[in-house]
Amino acid sequence: MDIQTLTFIIVGMTFALYIGIAIWSRAGSTNDFYVAGGGVHPLANGMATAADWMSAASFISMAGLISFMGYDGAVYLMGWTGGYVLLALCLAPYLRKFGKFTVPAFIGDRYYSQTARTVAVICAIFVSFTYVAGQMRGVGVVFSRFLEVDVTTGVIIGMGIVFFYAVLGGMKGITYTQVAQYCVLIFAYLVPAIFISVMMTGNVIPQIGFGSELADGSGTYLLDKLDGLSAELGFTEYTSGTKSTIDVFFITAALMVGTAGLPHVIVRFFTVPKVRDARKSAGWALLFIALLYTTAPAIASFARVNMIDTINGPDAQGTAYTEAPSWITNWEKTGLISWEDKNEDGKMFYSGDDRNEMKIDRDIMVLANPEIADLPAWVIALVAAGGIAAALSTSAGLLLVISTSVSHDLLKRNLMPNISEKQELTYARIASAVAVCVAGYLGINPPGFVAQVVAFAFGLAASSFFPAIIMGIFSKRMNKEGAIAGMLSGITFTAAYIIYFKFINPAGNVPENWLFGISPEGIGTLGMVINFVVAMAVARVTTESPQDVQEMVANIRFPKGAGEATAH
């Protein structure tokens, strides 16, 4: 059976599973739609959180970035992993104790201000749309290759699937769908990694194979071979970094605090019955996340070696295009790989200097990895299903954040307080439908690689939500004026910096022109600092928080139990 047929079968089976779960767990109330009734088991919530958090950037793009960037790509690995630890320790139990549906609800009530709530809604929508653009792009990349459609058609198919189970099932449907999606994506990620690790190093555990000798009898370690190949072909050594220390620090920090400020991950801790369950689900999620994140560097290295060997040939002199491996011709049809015969010798050659004749989109590396290693067709189809599961799981969580921010925080709690629960649920579904359409457009016209787009979203979350949440939990002194001024200044500065270098002056996006040598991917950390400074300065010259708010903050700090999450 060929790859396309197997892909249709395996992907079709997973779609049927997701849709079936959405129908089975259809939301019947706003409580079901927003927080799955607050009754999800910690183990299931841990899986759902892992799927929600491990997006297309984690599954599709992160290993691709590491594969191309080598040591420099480790900032994504460190930042996203460290960010989840920060979220689990510093935010999750306290927010669960507060017991609200959404981050804007927390900010609106903690800072006793509808203006603060509205600013938080705007930030949540801005961050979520930036993030979801990367997810829909990931869906399009997967479909463009394995279903042999263009990227636009692939995004539209993904929109239809997400629309069905996110709009119908709400958080209840999304939660149990994400449990299934986690099982699919982790199986799809580990199976080819184990296969290739055995083939290349003889080790069944990829994490060990990553640091082992090659199985060809040469006695050469995998990373030593990569360093040698990189130097020979004009690349920086794979294990050497080129980024400045300050940029590495700022990107890592932006990804860490951005993770802790992501609204679609935070809301997951409202779906469990108790604060203790929030802590347990955070622990489970960290374990489930670690399975993928500790495997990513190994996949990146395996793919890099195999890609160079198959393109440049055993003698490292190039491979005749007429004899190109099938994975190259397959991906050429998508436009994500191209070849230019510079010296007109009819041979492909890949290098890091002017000899290079290949243009390879880094987002394809995980998806193409099984083909490059010549694994069975069913493994290739399985990876396609895993990539789609990763993108769809996070897309659904983000779309729910957008819909609840609009229907609950903007309409019910602000503009239209007298609407019924049924009307609120209707508005939530309408908001989801509109959000799906906007997300699809952004997926068709993305501002960068999947992981780059996601990194921008993390920077925006770091510069807007994180300071407001941290100070809301740990500072009785912080008031509404300080929080509002901080959020607006942080996200405005960060968004302006990213927009300038990515859209207005992309040619000038080089270290020499960056502020303090900080790239757009890391500028969210500086935006966070600006948020903190502005918020504390404004709070000092304005009225203190009311006494009842200060008492509420003291109560949040001791998360020894909580009632069910409420909408009021």
N, C-alpha and C positions, 0 to 999 in steps of 0.2 A: 504494500500500500504506500502511495507517495506521500510526501510531506504535507501537501495542501489538503488532501483528503483526511489525513490523520488530524491536522489542525482543525478542520471543520468539525470533526467528530468530538475531539477533546474540548475545544473551546465551546462548542455547542452544548455539550453536557454540563460544563460549568455554568454557562448562562442559564440553562434550564434549572439548575440547582439554586442559583441566586434568586431567580424569579419565583420559584416555588417557595423558598423561604420567605420572600417578601409577602406573598399571598397568605401564607400560614400565619405570619406575625404582623398582619396589618394593624396599624395604629387606630384605635377607636376613640382616643381622647388626646387632649394636648399633653397630658402627663406621659402617655405612651409615645407620642410624636417627639417630644423634647428630650426625655430622659428614660425611655423604655420602661416607664412605670417605677423606676428606682429599685428594681428587683433582680438585677442581673447577677449571677454567681461570679465571685472574684476570678475564678479560673477562666470562665468564658469572657469576662470583661478584659482580662489580661491579653487573651488572644485577639479580641476585637481592637484593643488599644494598640497592640503591635501592628495589626493590619492597617489601622487608621494612620499610624505614625510612619510605617515603612511604605512610602509612596513609590511612584514611578522613579523618583530620584534615587531612592535606596536600591530598588530592584534593578532598574535599567541603567541608570546613569552613573551611580557612584563608582562601581567597579570600572566603568569605562573611563571616568575621570582619572582614577588611580592608574589605570593601564597606560594612559597617555601622559599623565603628569608625574607618575612615579611618587617619590617622597612628598612632593608638593600636594598631591591629592589627599594625603593623610589628614589635612585640616578638616575635610568633610567627615571623615570617619571619627575623629576625635570630638569635633564640635557636636555632631548629632547624638553620639553616644553619651557624652558628658551632659548634654542638655537634658536628656531624659532623667538622668540621676538627679540633677538639680530640680527638675519638676517634681519628681517623686518625693524628695526630701523636704523641699521648701514651700511647695504650693499645694499639692494634691490634698493632703489631709485637712488643711486649713480651709480651702475653698469648699471641700465637702461638708465641713462643719457649718459653714455659712448657709449651705443648702439652697442655692438658687439654680435656675436652669442654665444661665449663660454668664459669660464674662461681663458683658454690658450690664446685666442685672446686678452683679456684684459691685461693679464700679458705680452704678447709679445709686444703689442703696448705701454703700460704704461712704460715698462722698455726698450723700443726701442732696442730689442735684439731677434734674432732668437734662440739663445741659451736658453734664459729665456723661450721663447715659447715652445721649445722642452722639457725642464725640466718640465714645467707645464703639457705638454701632458703626459709625463711618469708618473707624480704624479696622474693625472686624471685617467689614465688607471689602475694604481695600486690600487687606492682607490676604483674605480668603480668595479673592479673585486672582491676585498675583500668583498665589500658590496653585490654584486649580488649573491655571493656564499650562503649567508644567505637566500636570497629570493628564489632561486631555491630549497634549502633544505626545505623551508617552503612549497613549492608546492608539493614536494615529500612526506612530512609528511601527508598533507591533502589527497592526492590521495591514499597513502598506506592504510589508514583506510577506506575511504568512497567509493573508487572504487575497493577495495580489490585487489590491485596490490602491488608489492614491491616498495620500495622508488625509486629505479633506474628507473623503468618504469614510475612512477609518474613524476619524473624530466624530462624524455624524452617527455612525453605528454605536460608538461608545456613549454618546449623548442619549440615545434612545434607551439603552440598558440602564444607565444611571437614573434617568428620569423615571423609569418604571418603579424601581424598588426604593429610591429615595423619596419620591413624592407619595407613593402609596404607603410605604411602611414606616416612614419617619425614623426616629432613633431606634425604635423597637425592631423594625425590619432591617435597618442598617447594622445593628449590633450582631444579630445572628447571621446575617449575610457575611459580615466581616470575619466571624469565626470560621466559616467555610473558606473564605478567601485567604485567610492566613494559612490554613492547611494546604491549600493549592499552591500558594506562592512559595512557602518554605520548602515543600517537596520539590517544586520545580527548580528552586535555586540550588538545593543540596545535591540532587541526583547527578546532574552533569558535572558538578564540582568533584564529587567522589569518583565518577568515571575517569575524568581527566587526571586527577591526582594519582590514581592507580596506574594509568597509562604512562605518565611522565616521570613519576618518582617511586612508584611501587607502594605508596602509603595510601591507605583507605581513608584516612582523615585529612581533608584538605589543609587544615590549619597546620598540620605537621609537615605535609608535603611541601607547603610554601617555603619552609626553611630546610628542605632536604636536598640530598644529591639527586641528580637526574638518573633515571634508570637505564641510560644508554651505555653504562659502563665506563664513562669518561672520568668519573670521580669529581665532576664539576657540580657545584651547588647551583640551584635554579637562579638565585639572585645574582650570583657571580656571572652566570651566562648572560643574564639580562644587562648587567653593567657593561660587560664586554661588547655585546651587540650594540648597545646604545652608543658607546664611545666610538665604535667602528663606523656607525652609520651617521654620525654627526649630531646625535642627541646628547642631552645632559645625562650623566650616569643615572640609572634608574633609582638608586638609593641616595642620590644627592639632591638637595633642594636648591631652588633658584629664587624663591620668594624671600623678601626681607623678613627679619624676625618680627618687626612691628606688624607687618601685614599678616603673617601667620597667626600672631596673637589676636589681632582684631577680627580676622575671619572666624577663628575658632570660638572666640568669645561671643561673636554675633550669632553663630549657629547654636551655641549653648543656651544663651539667654533667650534667643528667638524660639527655640524649642519649648522652653518653659513658659513662653507667652503665647503659644499658638492656641487659639480658642477652640479649635475642633478636637484637640487632644485633652485640654482641660475639662471640657464638658463630659468626657468619658467617666470622670470620677464622680459625677452626679448620678450615674446609672446604677450604682451599687447601694445596698440598704444602709450601711453604716460606715463611719470613718475608718474603723478597723478593716473593713472590706476594701476601702479605697487603698489602704497601705498594702494589703495582700495583692490586689490586682496590679498595683504598681510593680511589686516584686515579680509576679508572674510575667508581666509584660517585658520587664528587663531581661528575663531569661529567654523569652521567645525572640526578642530583638537581637540578643547576643548571637543566636544561632546564625542569623544572616550576616551580621556585621563582622563577626570574626572570620567568616568565610570570604567576604568581599576581596580582601587583599590577595588571597590565593587565586581566586578567579581572575583578577586583574593581571596577575603575573603569568598564569597559564595562557591566557588569551593573547597576551603581548608576545610571548615567545612563539606560539603557534602561528600567529598572524604574520610575523616577520619571516619565519621559515617558509610558510606557504607562498608568500608573495615573492621573496627574493631567491627562493630555491636553495637546494642543499649546498650549492657552491657560492651562494651569496652574490651571484652575478645577474640575478633577475630571472623571471619566468616568462616564457613566451605567452603572449596574450591569448593565442589560439589554444594554449594548453592550460588556461587559467582554471583554478579550482572552481567548483560549482558555486561555492558560497559567494565568490566575487561577482559572478554573472547574475546570480539571484538578487543580490543587494544592489547591483547597478540599476536594475529595473526600477528601484524605488527612488533613485537619485541621491541616495545617501553614501554611495561610493562612486568615484569617477576616476578615469585613467587618462592621462595626457602623455603621448609618446614623444617626449622632448627630443631624444636623440635619434628617433626614427629607426630604432633597431627591432621594433616589434616586441620588446620585452617590458614587463612591468618591473618597477623598482621602487622600493619604499625606503626613505631616509629622512634625516632631519636637516638636510642642506639643499643646495640647488640641484642635486641629482634626483630629488624626489619627484615621482610621477603620479603618485596616488593621493587622492583626497578622500579621507575616511571620516565619517561622522562618528564621534566618540560614543554617541547614544546607542549605537548598534552592537557594541562589543559583547555585552552579556547575551543578547539575543542571537548573535552570530556565533558565539563561542562553541556551541555543540556542533554546528556545521563546520567550523574551522577545524575542530578536532575529529571530524568524520564520525560522530556518534550516530546511533540508530535514529531513524526518522521519528519514532515516538517520543524520544527525548527532546528533539527539536520542537515538536508540537507541544510538549508539556511546558517548555520554557515560554512559549508564546502565551499559553494559558496563565502562567504565573505572572508574566509581565502585565497582562490585562487585569488580573486580580489585584495586583499592587496599585495600579493606576485607578481602578474603579473604586477600591475600598476607600482611598483617601479622598477622591472626588466626592463621594457620597457624604463623607463627614464634613467636608468643607461646604458643600451645598446646603447641608442642614444648618450649619452655623449662619450662613447668609439668610436662609429662610426664617430661622428663629429670631435673628437680630431684627429683621424687618417686621415680622408679624407680632412678636412678643414684646420686644424692647422699644421699637419705634412706634408701632400702632397701639397695641394694648396698653402699654405702660406710659404712653406719651400722647400721641395724637388722637386716638380713638378709644378711650378707656371704657366705654360702655358696650363694646362689642361682646357678643356671647362667645362661649368656648367653641361652639360649632363654627361661627364666623371666623374666629381666630385661626382655627385649623384650616379653614378654606384659604384664608390669606397666606398662611404658611406654605400651602401647596402651590398657590399661584406664584409666590416668591421663588419657590424651588424651580418651577418651570421656567421663569424668566432667567434665573441664575444659570440653569443648564444651557440656555441659548447663548448667554454672554460668555460662559466658560468655553463653549464650543468655538465661538469666534476667536477667543484668545488662544485656544489650542491650535487653530488653523494658522494664526498669525502670531507666533510666540516671539518674545524679545531675545531669545537665546537658547542655549542647550537646556535640557530638562533640569539638570542639577543647578545650573546657573540661575534659572528663573526661580527655582525653589529657594536658593540662597538669598535672593532678593526679598522674598516673602518673609524669611526668617529675620532678615535685617529690619524690615518694617515692623514685625512683631516685637523685636527686641527694643526698638526705639519708642514704641508706643505703649504696649500693654505691660511689659515686664515691670518697669519702675512703678507704675500705678498699682499693680497688684501687690508687689513686695512692700511698698510703703503703706498700702492699705491694710496689710496684715500686721506689719511690725512697727508702724509708727502711729501713735495716737495723735501726734501733732499735725500730721498731714491733713490738709483741708481740701475742699472742693476747688477753690481758686488755684491752689498749687497743682493739683492733679490735672485739671483741664489745661492749664498753661504748659505743663510738662509734656502731656500727650501731644498737644498741637505742635509745640516746638520740635519735639523729637522726630515725629513722623514727617513733618514738613521738611526739615533739614535732610533726613535720610532719603525721602522720595525725590527731592530736588537734585541731590547728588547723583542718584542712580539714573534718573531721567536725563540729566545733562550728559553723562558719559556714555549712556547706552543708546540714546536717541538723538539728542541735539548735536553732540560732538563725539561720535564713536571713534573717529580717527585720532582723537586726542586722549583716548583711554589707555594711557601708558604710565608707568610708575613716575616718570619725571613730572607729570602734570597732576598727580593725585595729591590731595591734602595730607600732609605729613607722611606721604608714601602709603596711604591706605586705599586699597582697591574698593570699587563699588560693592563687592561681595562682603567686605568687612566693615563698611561705613556704619552699619547699624549699631556697632559698639559705641562709636563716637556719638551717634544719635541718642543712644541710651544715656550716656554721660550727660549730654545736654539736657535731656529730660529730667534726670535727677537734680542737676544743678538749678535749672529754672524752677522746678517744682518746690524745692526746699527754699529757694530765695523768695518766691512769691508767698509761700506759706508763712514765712517769718514776718512779712509786713502786712498780713491780712489776719482776719479774725480766726481764733482757734476753732477746732471742730466742736460741735455741741457735746455736752457731757454724756448723753445717751449713746452717741456714736463712739466716744472714747471707751465707754463700758462695753460696747459691742465688739470693739477691736480686742480688748482684753479677753473677752469670752472666746473669740475665734482662736486665740493663741493657745488654747488648751483643748485640743480636739479629742475629748474623751467620749464622744457620742454625738449623735445627731438624729433628728427626725428625718422624715422623707423630704426630698427636694420639693420646694414650693414655687409657685409662680407669682407669689405676692410679697 
